[in-house]
Amino acid sequence: MSRPARRRPDPALLRARYRTLFFLCFTLLAAALGDRAAVAPAMAGVLLSVYSIRVASTRPDELAHTFVVLDWACLGIALAVTGGAGGWLLAAVPFLAFGQVAGAPREHWPFLVGPSLLLPVILAIADPTLGGSRGGALVRIALLVAGGCVAATRVRRRPAQRRRREAHVAKVDPGTGLWTAVRLPGFLEQAAASALEQHQPCSVVYLRLEHFGDSRDFLGVQDSEALARGVARRAERHAGRDGRAFRVCPDGIVLVLPGLSLAEAREAAASLSREVSGTLIAGRRQTLATGAASFPTLRDIEDVLAAARAEALPDAPLPVAVGETLPLAATR
């Protein structure tokens, strides 16, 4: 069973956590640089940040933009009482801008970036000349804010691109409804771990739909998929309650059969093969080539899959009779 997706925290809560980290680091930086006057407004930012986490945890929409205004105000006051527009602490501006907009919907950006205008206003109150060059100071502040916003867009784009790539990797086969090969390793690892714990075998059966390529060329995609769907339904029934069927390629289906020995898995494969070949599916008669392997006879799950698949290939040798799987306690 696939793990349910975790719910992403609300942007207001993420922003509250980030501002707490930001003002803590800013306080330590100001103290390390000897700008003690900046410590008081920075500590006020820390206290407001902690309170904002409490608010965002229960009522994320309440006071969300008010805390943003207070962020810029605290930073502006801290800058004004130290070096102003020419101080080293001005380098903190893009980091605050980054934390405000990262993860937030684009329509909220004006409310998150707009309060940054408080910076030049507060700095101008403390020093009307803004370090001797008003135009240069305004451009510098604007570039710092813009740099933080650009960095936030780059971070936002990477998870989106990753989700788009993952969306192209189908986890459920649309033709048969079976899980695809993407989910097979995880399920098989879990089944093997459970087999070890319970001292039980776990077998894998590879089913190859013979001449499926010819059927697709002759019948077309839609009718050949109906044929594969009929085989898949029968395979699911033979998988049982604890087993699972996977479509790993157009003509390949893998059955994972927890609790079945190799001999029992081959018997199940033979029974399924007789059922498929003995009835018409979508108006056609289909035959199967089968292969089987068992864990822990083979201790590596990749070897188990490879052995079952190799046995089902057209030129694979006939399976050699193998005795019952050794008890797991004896194979350790």
C-alpha positions in Angstrom: 0.0 0.0 0.0 1.4 3.4 -0.9 2.2 5.9 1.8 -0.2 8.8 2.0 1.2 12.1 0.9 2.1 14.4 3.8 0.2 17.6 3.9 2.4 20.6 3.3 2.4 23.2 6.1 0.5 26.4 5.5 2.7 29.2 3.9 2.0 31.4 6.9 3.4 28.8 9.3 6.5 28.2 7.1 7.0 32.0 7.1 6.7 32.2 10.9 9.3 29.4 11.3 11.7 31.1 8.9 11.4 34.5 10.5 12.2 33.0 13.9 15.4 31.5 12.4 16.2 34.8 10.6 15.9 37.1 13.6 17.8 34.6 15.8 20.7 34.6 13.3 20.4 38.4 12.9 20.7 38.9 16.6 23.8 36.7 16.9 25.3 38.4 13.9 24.7 41.9 15.3 26.2 40.8 18.7 29.2 39.3 17.0 29.9 42.5 14.9 29.6 44.6 18.0 26.4 46.4 16.9 24.7 46.2 20.3 22.1 48.8 19.4 20.7 46.4 16.8 20.2 43.6 19.3 17.1 45.1 20.9 15.0 45.4 17.7 16.3 42.1 16.6 15.2 40.5 19.9 11.8 42.1 19.4 11.7 40.4 16.0 12.5 37.1 17.7 9.6 37.5 20.3 7.2 38.5 17.5 8.3 35.5 15.5 7.7 33.0 18.3 4.2 34.5 18.7 3.6 34.3 15.0 4.3 30.6 15.1 1.6 30.1 17.7 -0.9 32.2 15.7 -0.1 30.5 12.4 -0.4 27.0 14.0 -4.1 27.5 14.8 -5.2 30.5 12.7 -2.8 30.8 9.7 -4.8 33.5 8.0 -5.0 35.8 11.0 -2.4 38.6 11.2 -0.3 37.0 8.5 0.4 40.2 6.6 0.6 42.2 9.9 3.6 40.1 11.0 5.2 40.7 7.6 5.0 44.5 8.2 6.5 44.0 11.6 9.3 42.0 10.2 10.4 44.8 7.8 9.9 47.4 10.6 12.1 45.5 13.0 14.8 45.0 10.4 14.6 48.7 9.4 14.9 49.9 13.0 17.9 47.6 13.5 19.6 48.9 10.4 18.8 52.6 11.3 20.4 52.4 14.7 23.6 50.8 13.3 25.2 51.6 9.9 22.1 52.7 8.1 22.0 52.3 4.4 25.8 51.8 4.3 26.1 49.2 7.0 27.1 45.6 6.7 23.8 44.4 8.2 22.1 45.6 5.1 23.1 42.2 3.6 20.3 40.6 5.7 17.7 42.2 3.4 17.6 39.6 0.7 17.4 36.8 3.2 14.3 38.3 4.8 12.8 38.9 1.3 13.5 35.3 0.5 11.7 34.0 3.6 8.7 36.2 2.9 7.9 35.0 -0.6 9.2 31.4 -0.7 6.3 29.0 -0.7 3.7 31.8 -0.9 1.1 32.0 -3.8 2.1 34.6 -6.4 -1.1 36.7 -5.7 0.2 37.3 -2.1 3.6 38.6 -3.2 2.5 42.3 -3.3 1.5 42.1 0.4 4.7 40.4 1.3 7.2 42.5 -0.7 5.3 45.8 -0.5 6.1 46.4 3.2 9.8 46.4 2.3 9.2 50.1 1.4 9.4 50.6 5.2 13.2 50.1 5.0 14.0 53.3 3.1 11.4 55.3 5.0 12.8 54.2 8.4 16.4 54.7 7.3 15.5 58.2 5.9 14.0 59.1 9.3 17.3 58.3 11.0 19.5 59.7 8.2 17.7 61.9 5.6 20.7 61.6 3.3 20.7 57.8 3.3 24.4 57.7 3.6 25.1 60.6 1.3 23.4 59.2 -1.8 19.7 58.8 -1.7 19.4 57.4 -5.2 22.2 54.9 -4.7 20.8 53.7 -1.4 17.3 53.3 -2.9 18.7 51.3 -5.8 20.8 49.1 -3.5 17.8 48.3 -1.3 15.6 47.5 -4.3 18.3 45.2 -5.8 18.7 43.4 -2.4 14.9 42.8 -2.1 14.7 41.7 -5.7 17.6 39.3 -5.3 15.8 37.6 -2.4 12.6 37.3 -4.5 14.5 35.8 -7.4 16.2 33.2 -5.2 12.8 32.3 -3.9 11.4 31.7 -7.4 14.4 29.4 -8.1 13.7 27.3 -5.1 10.0 27.1 -5.9 10.7 26.0 -9.5 12.8 22.9 -8.6 10.1 21.1 -6.6 7.6 21.9 -9.3 9.9 20.5 -12.0 10.4 17.4 -9.8 6.7 16.9 -9.4 6.2 17.2 -13.2 8.9 14.6 -13.8 7.4 12.2 -11.2 4.0 12.7 -12.9 5.4 11.2 -16.1 6.3 8.0 -14.2 3.0 6.2 -14.0 2.4 4.2 -10.8 -0.8 2.6 -12.1 -0.9 1.0 -15.5 -3.9 2.6 -17.4 -4.6 -0.5 -19.5 -4.9 -3.1 -16.7 -5.2 -1.1 -13.5 -2.2 -3.0 -12.0 0.6 -1.3 -10.2 3.6 -0.6 -12.5 7.2 -1.5 -12.1 7.8 1.7 -10.2 6.1 0.2 -7.1 7.5 -3.3 -7.5 10.8 -2.9 -5.6 9.3 -1.3 -2.6 6.5 -3.9 -2.3 9.0 -6.7 -2.8 11.4 -5.4 -0.2 8.6 -5.1 2.3 7.4 -8.6 1.5 10.9 -10.0 1.8 11.4 -8.3 5.2 8.1 -9.7 6.4 9.2 -13.2 5.2 12.4 -13.0 7.2 10.6 -11.9 10.3 7.9 -14.6 10.0 10.3 -17.4 8.8 8.2 -17.8 5.7 9.2 -17.9 2.0 8.3 -15.3 -0.6 8.1 -16.2 -4.2 7.9 -14.2 -7.5 6.3 -15.4 -10.7 7.0 -13.7 -14.0 4.2 -14.1 -16.6 5.0 -13.3 -20.3 2.2 -12.9 -22.7 3.4 -14.9 -25.7 3.2 -13.2 -29.1 1.8 -10.1 -27.5 3.7 -7.9 -30.0 2.0 -9.7 -32.9 -1.4 -9.3 -31.3 -0.8 -5.6 -30.9 0.2 -5.2 -34.5 -2.8 -7.3 -35.7 -5.5 -6.1 -33.3 -4.4 -2.6 -32.5 -3.6 -1.0 -29.2 -7.2 -1.0 -27.8 -8.0 -4.7 -28.5 -4.5 -5.9 -27.4 -4.9 -3.9 -24.1 -8.3 -5.6 -23.6 -6.4 -8.9 -23.9 -3.8 -7.8 -21.4 -6.6 -6.6 -19.1 -8.2 -10.1 -19.1 -4.9 -11.7 -18.2 -4.3 -9.2 -15.5 -7.7 -9.9 -13.8 -6.9 -13.6 -13.6 -3.4 -12.9 -12.3 -4.9 -10.7 -9.6 -7.2 -13.6 -8.4 -4.2 -15.9 -8.3 -2.2 -13.4 -6.3 -4.5 -13.9 -3.3 -5.1 -11.5 -0.4 -1.5 -10.9 0.5 0.0 -11.0 -3.0 0.1 -8.3 -5.6 0.3 -8.3 -9.4 2.4 -5.7 -11.3 2.6 -4.9 -15.0 6.3 -4.3 -15.6 6.2 -4.1 -19.4 3.6 -4.4 -22.2 3.9 -8.2 -22.3 5.1 -8.8 -18.7 3.3 -9.3 -15.4 4.9 -10.1 -12.1 3.2 -11.8 -9.2 4.6 -11.4 -5.7 3.3 -14.3 -3.6 4.2 -13.9 0.1 4.1 -17.2 2.0 4.4 -19.5 -1.0 7.4 -21.7 -1.5 9.0 -22.1 -5.0 7.1 -25.3 -5.7 3.8 -23.7 -4.7 4.5 -20.7 -6.8 5.2 -22.8 -9.9 2.0 -24.7 -9.2 0.1 -21.4 -9.1 1.8 -20.2 -12.3 0.9 -23.5 -14.1 -2.7 -23.2 -12.9 -3.0 -19.6 -14.1 -1.4 -20.5 -17.5 -4.0 -23.3 -17.9 -6.8 -21.0 -17.1 -5.6 -18.3 -19.5 -5.0 -20.6 -22.4 -8.2 -22.6 -21.8 -10.6 -19.7 -22.3 -11.1 -16.9 -24.9 -10.1 -13.5 -23.7 -11.5 -10.6 -25.7 -12.3 -13.1 -28.4 -8.7 -14.3 -28.6 -6.7 -17.2 -27.2 -3.7 -16.2 -25.2 -0.8 -18.4 -23.9 1.6 -17.6 -21.1 5.3 -18.4 -20.6 6.0 -18.5 -16.9 9.1 -18.3 -14.6 9.4 -18.5 -10.9 12.0 -17.8 -8.2 11.9 -17.6 -4.4 13.3 -15.7 -1.5 15.4 -16.7 0.5 16.6 -19.3 -1.9 18.0 -16.3 -3.7 18.7 -13.7 -1.0 18.8 -10.6 -3.2 15.4 -9.4 -4.5 17.0 -8.2 -7.8 18.3 -11.8 -8.3 14.8 -13.1 -7.6 13.3 -10.9 -10.2 16.0 -11.6 -12.8 15.8 -15.4 -12.2 12.0 -15.4 -12.7 12.2 -13.3 -15.8 15.0 -15.3 -17.3 13.0 -18.5 -16.9 10.0 -17.0 -18.8 12.1 -15.9 -21.8 11.6 -17.8 -25.1 15.0 -19.5 -25.0 15.2 -20.1 -21.3 16.0 -23.6 -20.2 13.3 -25.7 -18.6 13.1 -25.2 -14.9 15.0 -27.6 -12.7 13.1 -29.2 -9.9 14.0 -27.4 -6.7 13.3 -28.7 -3.2 11.4 -26.9 -0.5 12.9 -23.6 0.6 15.2 -23.9 3.6 13.8 -22.4 6.8 14.9 -18.8 7.1 16.5 -19.4 10.5 18.9 -21.9 8.8 19.9 -19.5 6.0 21.1 -16.7 8.2 
